[in-house]
């Protein structure tokens, strides 16, 4: 789901991530949950797999996690970090 990301540079640590878009000259910061989702997308995991894993790890209800992950993915698309 991640675009041709040759223009993206990502740094991830325990606090989250920073994504530099060298084409647009912008930096997006992600909290630790956003970084978790981003890394799952980079690995090619489906949204349902990411939701299931995140729900299991956090103890949050899957429907809540699913809504939040979908909202987050839409934000990434709006920032042109993901394809549509």
Residue pairs with C-beta under 8 A, 6 or more apart in sequence:
1 41
1 44
1 47
1 73
1 82
1 83
2 8
2 41
2 42
2 81
2 82
2 83
3 80
3 81
3 82
3 83
5 42
7 21
7 22
7 23
8 19
8 20
8 21
8 22
8 81
9 19
9 20
9 22
10 17
10 18
10 19
10 20
10 38
10 42
11 17
11 18
12 35
12 38
12 39
14 32
15 31
15 32
16 29
16 30
16 31
16 32
16 34
16 35
17 29
17 30
17 34
17 35
17 38
17 39
18 27
18 28
18 29
18 30
19 27
19 28
19 29
19 30
19 38
19 81
20 26
20 27
21 27
21 28
21 79
21 80
21 81
24 80
26 79
28 79
28 81
30 38
33 54
33 68
34 72
36 50
36 54
37 50
37 54
37 69
37 72
37 73
38 76
40 49
40 50
40 53
41 50
41 73
41 82
45 53
47 66
47 69
47 70
47 73
50 69
51 62
51 65
51 66
51 69
52 62
54 60
54 65
54 69
55 61
55 62
55 65
58 65
73 82
76 82
77 83
77 84
